[in-house]
Amino acid sequence: MSDIFQHWLPLRRLSVDDLPRFGDFPAVYALRETTTKGILKFGNTDRLRRRIFGNYLGGVGGDTTQRIHAQLFGNDMIDRIEFAWFETKDKAEAESKEREFRDAYKRANGKRPAWDLIG
């Protein structure tokens, strides 16, 4: 299921330079815990740079963004999180692929990833 996410980077050290075209593309992404390799979140976005740097790291956004930002910084998870992604042709494909990953995860684990459920 998550084998498509091949290149994991520590979120703490992630920079815009790590992203092709500086992250200006639609994508499906995953966040996982470094020691267990357990998936915490599957997501999609029309601009990867904005989702990671503006939303999750910057704390700008709605309820889900705020919950993830709080987990990263309020619970000192930032050093234990890895990030991976793959580019999609458009937002619709990203949404569809994210749904596939979430559904497969739920079938395998009986529930959605932990950061889909926090709050």
trRosetta pair geometry for C-beta under 8 A, 3 or more apart (Angstrom, degrees):
i j d omega theta_ij theta_ji phi_ij phi_ji
1 101 6.3 120 173 -136 99 70
1 104 4.4 177 -122 126 126 137
1 105 6.5 153 153 -66 155 68
1 108 6.9 -113 -21 -16 152 149
2 5 5.1 -31 177 28 83 113
2 30 6.1 72 -141 -92 118 174
2 32 7.9 100 171 -64 158 136
2 39 6.0 -169 -70 -70 155 132
2 101 6.9 74 -84 -145 76 113
3 6 7.5 26 168 -74 54 77
4 86 5.8 -60 148 -20 108 150
5 8 6.8 62 148 -70 102 85
5 30 5.1 -61 -79 32 163 130
5 84 3.7 105 -170 111 108 139
5 85 7.2 38 -122 -38 96 13
5 86 6.9 -125 -90 -27 62 100
6 84 7.2 158 46 -157 32 137
7 84 5.9 147 77 -129 53 101
8 32 7.1 -52 -131 47 134 118
8 82 4.2 27 176 163 113 130
8 83 6.9 139 -155 63 66 30
8 84 4.7 -57 -93 -57 63 111
9 13 7.1 -119 170 78 95 91
9 14 5.3 103 121 -90 124 93
9 18 5.9 92 -133 179 170 150
9 82 6.4 149 71 -158 28 79
9 83 5.5 -34 65 62 83 84
9 84 7.1 138 12 -78 73 61
10 13 4.7 49 82 26 108 101
10 14 6.9 -155 92 -38 52 79
10 34 7.2 13 -108 -87 87 132
10 79 7.7 -2 -169 -154 117 46
10 81 7.5 105 -158 84 58 53
10 82 5.9 -51 -94 -102 41 72
10 83 7.8 37 146 16 8 85
11 14 5.4 -34 -147 -4 37 123
11 31 7.2 20 -64 -132 137 101
11 52 7.8 -149 -142 -158 95 110
11 56 8.0 -76 -161 124 133 133
11 57 7.7 -171 171 -76 103 107
11 72 7.3 -97 120 -133 146 121
11 78 6.2 -118 94 -160 111 65
11 81 4.3 -8 11 96 133 102
11 82 6.6 -158 -26 -111 82 17
11 83 4.9 97 -83 -24 86 114
12 78 5.1 100 -84 149 93 92
12 79 5.3 24 -50 -99 147 54
12 81 7.6 124 -30 55 79 83
14 18 5.5 -100 -153 41 69 150
14 52 6.8 -77 121 165 146 141
14 83 6.0 -4 -69 45 149 137
15 18 5.3 117 59 -9 64 98
16 19 6.0 -60 -165 32 45 109
16 22 5.0 16 171 -149 104 85
16 23 6.2 -97 -143 5 75 118
16 49 6.1 38 -125 -129 96 114
16 53 6.8 -5 -73 -53 93 152
17 22 7.5 -16 -85 -103 34 75
19 22 5.7 65 85 -160 104 18
19 23 3.6 16 133 -57 159 83
19 48 6.1 -176 -146 100 141 127
19 49 6.2 -173 79 -77 164 87
20 23 7.7 115 63 -63 48 39
20 25 7.3 -6 89 10 97 139
20 87 7.2 -53 60 -52 130 137
21 24 5.0 -96 135 47 103 90
21 25 5.9 80 73 -28 132 112
22 49 6.0 17 143 -77 73 143
23 47 6.8 77 138 173 86 71
23 48 4.1 -119 -161 84 92 95
23 49 2.9 130 97 -55 128 86
23 50 7.7 177 130 -4 119 54
23 52 7.1 -102 -145 32 153 120
23 53 7.7 131 75 -1 166 116
24 47 6.1 -16 -136 -140 48 96
24 48 7.8 -100 -47 40 13 83
24 49 6.1 -13 -64 4 56 128
25 47 7.1 105 40 -121 18 50
25 48 6.2 -1 65 2 69 108
25 87 5.1 -7 127 -135 138 110
25 88 7.9 160 151 48 96 54
26 44 7.4 16 -176 -180 91 92
26 45 6.6 -165 -141 100 59 51
26 46 4.8 -31 -95 -134 92 45
26 47 7.2 -36 -80 -56 50 36
26 48 7.6 128 -153 -38 13 84
26 87 7.1 96 80 -162 57 66
26 88 4.9 -63 110 67 103 94
26 89 7.3 -11 63 87 124 22
26 90 5.6 70 27 -167 160 19
26 91 5.0 -135 -120 -71 140 53
26 93 7.2 109 117 60 135 93
26 94 4.7 -127 165 -34 107 136
27 44 7.0 -168 97 -145 44 60
27 45 6.1 -2 55 57 78 85
27 48 4.4 23 24 -72 135 116
27 85 4.5 21 168 -179 136 121
27 86 6.3 164 -153 82 90 32
27 87 5.2 -53 -96 -104 90 44
27 88 6.0 160 -106 7 30 86
27 94 6.1 64 87 -116 12 125
28 42 7.0 -5 -178 -174 98 93
28 43 7.3 167 -156 89 56 41
28 44 5.1 -28 -102 -97 67 85
28 85 6.6 161 85 -153 44 71
28 86 5.9 -5 57 56 90 82
28 88 6.1 74 -16 -37 88 121
28 94 5.1 -179 -58 -149 76 75
28 97 4.5 -94 -55 100 152 123
28 98 5.1 -168 -128 -66 106 79
28 101 6.9 141 176 -7 135 141
29 42 7.4 161 85 -156 46 49
29 43 5.3 -17 61 64 90 88
29 44 7.3 160 16 -91 74 33
29 45 7.2 0 3 11 117 106
29 48 6.7 124 -54 -130 130 102
29 51 7.2 169 20 105 146 143
29 52 7.6 -148 -157 -65 173 105
29 83 6.5 -6 -176 -168 116 90
29 84 6.7 165 -155 89 69 43
29 85 4.0 -28 -100 -96 85 94
30 39 5.7 -57 -168 -135 118 104
30 41 6.7 165 -153 88 50 58
30 42 5.4 -20 -100 -101 82 65
30 43 7.6 163 -85 20 36 71
30 83 7.4 164 84 -149 51 47
30 84 5.4 -7 55 60 94 89
30 85 7.4 179 17 -79 64 50
30 101 7.4 -125 -80 173 113 154
31 39 7.4 104 77 -161 49 61
31 40 4.8 -53 101 64 96 105
31 41 4.4 21 39 48 108 101
31 43 7.7 28 -7 3 99 111
31 68 7.8 130 18 -150 168 124
31 81 5.6 -11 -170 -167 102 113
31 82 7.3 153 -156 77 52 46
31 83 5.8 -17 -103 -98 70 72
31 115 6.7 -4 74 29 127 154
32 36 8.0 -133 172 81 93 78
32 37 5.8 9 159 -165 135 41
32 38 6.1 169 -157 84 90 35
32 39 5.0 -51 -96 -99 96 44
32 40 5.9 164 -110 3 33 85
32 81 7.2 145 74 -152 33 63
32 82 5.3 -22 64 60 86 95
32 84 7.7 3 7 11 110 104
33 36 4.9 24 89 43 119 98
33 37 7.0 -78 75 -25 70 10
33 38 5.0 8 35 53 110 87
33 40 6.1 100 -35 -44 83 115
33 77 7.9 -74 -110 -159 88 107
33 80 5.7 0 -151 147 76 102
33 81 6.7 -44 -102 -99 44 58
33 82 7.8 35 128 16 4 87
34 37 7.5 7 -171 -72 20 53
34 80 5.0 -129 19 -164 105 58
34 81 6.8 -107 -32 -62 91 9
34 82 5.4 112 -87 -28 79 105
35 80 6.8 -35 -5 -153 95 107
38 114 7.6 48 135 -4 120 123
39 42 6.8 12 175 -48 129 85
39 105 6.4 -97 78 -120 143 136
39 113 5.0 -83 120 -111 93 125
40 81 7.2 -60 27 -125 147 103
40 113 5.5 110 168 169 19 116
40 114 5.2 -50 -138 56 71 100
40 115 4.3 53 159 -8 91 116
41 68 6.8 14 -61 -108 163 127
41 113 5.4 -177 -80 110 30 141
41 114 7.9 -75 -52 66 69 66
41 115 4.1 -46 -62 72 104 125
41 116 6.3 145 -116 -47 72 76
42 98 5.3 159 140 -151 107 81
42 101 4.4 178 -136 105 160 129
42 102 5.4 -144 60 -63 135 80
42 105 7.0 -172 -14 -13 131 147
42 113 6.2 140 -2 -1 80 143
42 116 7.8 -7 38 -57 74 123
43 51 6.9 171 124 -178 134 143
43 98 6.2 -7 -175 -128 14 135
44 88 7.7 -5 -145 11 108 146
44 91 7.3 115 147 -157 115 64
44 94 3.7 141 -161 148 118 101
44 95 5.3 -163 83 -78 161 45
44 97 7.0 129 -91 66 125 90
44 98 4.1 -107 -34 -35 113 139
45 48 5.7 136 77 -86 124 45
45 50 6.9 -168 175 70 136 92
45 51 3.9 -102 -79 -48 164 140
45 91 7.8 -63 150 -120 23 88
45 94 6.7 -95 42 159 30 155
46 90 7.9 -5 -124 -175 88 56
46 91 4.3 -23 -88 -84 97 113
46 94 7.2 -165 -79 35 49 152
47 50 4.3 50 98 14 113 113
47 51 6.7 161 89 -16 61 86
48 51 5.8 -59 -148 35 34 111
48 52 6.3 15 164 -6 70 110
48 85 5.9 68 -129 -165 138 168
48 87 7.9 -79 -31 -97 138 75
49 52 6.5 -69 -148 44 24 98
49 53 5.7 -19 177 21 66 118
49 54 7.6 63 129 -8 66 99
50 53 6.9 -68 -120 56 18 84
50 54 4.5 -19 -163 23 61 133
50 55 6.7 61 143 -16 67 97
51 54 7.1 4 -43 52 9 91
51 55 5.1 -30 -156 29 41 130
51 56 6.8 32 152 -8 64 102
52 55 7.1 17 -29 51 7 88
52 56 5.6 -37 -143 41 40 116
52 57 6.2 30 155 -4 63 109
52 83 6.9 70 -120 -159 129 158
53 56 7.8 1 -39 53 11 79
53 57 5.3 -33 -134 50 38 124
53 58 6.0 50 149 -26 52 110
54 57 7.7 53 14 57 12 82
54 58 4.7 -42 -156 35 29 142
54 60 5.2 -55 167 54 82 120
54 61 7.5 105 125 -44 88 107
55 58 6.5 38 -2 52 10 94
55 59 7.6 93 -179 -60 32 4
55 60 6.0 -90 -99 70 44 69
55 61 4.4 28 -131 -27 93 145
55 65 4.4 -100 -171 -130 99 124
55 68 7.8 37 139 70 96 127
55 69 7.6 -129 154 -58 58 110
56 59 7.9 9 168 -66 15 41
56 65 6.5 -121 -76 -147 51 78
56 68 5.2 -54 -124 117 92 124
56 69 5.9 -173 -158 -76 42 74
56 72 6.5 99 171 -26 91 153
57 69 7.5 168 -94 -116 7 90
57 72 7.3 -98 -100 127 53 163
58 69 7.8 -66 78 -112 35 129
59 65 7.2 130 -156 146 34 101
59 66 6.9 57 -161 -111 78 61
59 69 4.1 109 -105 -156 76 157
59 73 7.8 -41 -71 15 118 143
60 65 7.0 -44 91 148 34 148
61 64 7.4 -54 129 70 121 73
61 65 3.0 48 85 34 127 167
61 66 6.8 -155 82 -38 79 71
61 69 8.0 151 46 -27 104 128
62 65 5.5 99 53 18 53 105
62 66 6.9 -101 123 -6 30 98
63 66 5.8 -60 -146 37 27 110
63 67 6.3 27 157 -20 65 105
63 119 6.7 83 167 -154 104 159
64 67 5.8 -54 -149 34 31 111
64 68 6.4 24 156 -13 66 107
64 119 7.9 -93 -102 -29 49 154
65 68 6.0 -60 -148 40 29 106
65 69 6.0 30 155 -19 66 110
66 69 5.6 -52 -141 39 30 113
66 70 6.2 33 157 -21 63 107
67 70 5.8 -56 -150 36 28 112
67 71 6.6 29 151 -19 63 104
67 115 7.2 154 120 -165 110 82
67 118 5.1 157 174 98 126 108
67 119 4.5 -61 -104 -67 139 115
68 71 5.6 -51 -149 34 35 113
68 72 6.3 35 153 -20 66 105
68 115 5.8 60 -99 -174 91 128
68 118 8.0 131 -73 59 55 133
69 72 5.8 -56 -149 36 30 112
69 73 6.3 -12 167 16 66 111
70 73 6.8 -74 -134 55 23 82
70 74 4.3 -10 -171 13 69 133
70 75 7.1 61 141 -8 67 94
71 74 6.8 -26 -69 51 14 92
71 75 5.2 -28 -152 34 48 124
71 77 5.2 -12 151 23 79 145
71 115 6.5 -104 16 -115 170 110
71 118 6.5 59 -64 110 129 175
72 75 7.6 73 24 51 9 83
72 77 5.3 -90 -116 69 35 97
72 78 4.7 67 -179 -74 84 82
72 81 6.7 -55 -115 4 90 153
73 76 7.5 25 -165 -75 25 37
73 77 8.0 -62 -27 39 24 77
73 78 6.2 38 -80 -41 57 122
76 79 7.0 -15 169 20 79 102
77 80 5.3 -80 -161 53 61 102
77 81 5.6 60 145 -38 93 112
78 81 6.3 -60 -142 24 26 113
88 91 7.8 123 91 -83 125 15
88 93 4.1 -173 178 98 123 112
88 94 4.3 -171 39 -65 151 77
88 97 6.3 -156 -89 8 135 140
89 93 5.2 71 45 10 84 153
90 93 5.4 99 55 10 67 99
90 94 7.2 -124 106 -4 38 93
91 94 5.4 -56 -149 37 35 116
91 95 6.3 37 154 -21 68 103
92 95 5.8 -52 -149 34 31 111
92 96 6.4 30 153 -18 63 108
93 96 5.6 -56 -148 38 33 113
93 97 6.2 31 156 -17 68 107
94 97 6.0 -57 -145 39 28 108
94 98 6.3 30 156 -21 64 107
95 98 5.8 -55 -147 35 28 111
95 99 6.5 32 153 -21 62 106
96 99 5.8 -55 -154 33 30 113
96 100 6.7 33 149 -20 63 104
97 100 5.5 -50 -151 32 36 115
97 101 6.6 34 152 -17 66 103
98 101 5.8 -56 -151 37 34 110
98 102 6.2 32 154 -17 68 107
99 102 5.8 -56 -144 39 30 110
99 103 6.1 29 158 -19 65 109
100 103 6.0 -58 -145 38 26 109
100 104 6.3 23 158 -16 63 110
101 104 5.9 -57 -145 39 28 109
101 105 6.2 30 155 -21 64 108
102 105 5.6 -56 -147 36 29 113
102 106 6.2 28 155 -19 65 107
102 112 6.0 -1 -161 -130 97 99
102 113 7.4 -93 -120 -1 77 97
102 116 7.3 103 -130 -83 115 163
103 106 5.8 -55 -147 37 30 110
103 107 6.4 31 154 -19 64 105
104 107 5.7 -52 -147 35 32 112
104 108 6.3 23 156 -13 64 111
105 108 5.9 -65 -149 43 28 106
105 109 5.8 -18 168 19 68 118
105 112 6.6 68 100 -139 118 47
105 113 5.9 -19 153 -48 156 85
106 109 6.5 -75 -125 57 22 83
106 110 7.0 -43 -173 139 58 4
106 111 6.3 -82 -129 138 75 7
106 112 5.5 -16 -81 -75 101 59
111 117 6.9 1 166 -57 117 148
112 116 4.1 -72 133 80 126 141
112 117 5.9 151 74 -47 100 100
113 116 5.0 94 66 0 77 107
113 117 7.5 -168 96 -3 42 94
114 117 5.9 -77 -158 42 34 105
114 118 6.6 44 153 -44 73 97
115 118 5.5 -25 -134 4 47 117
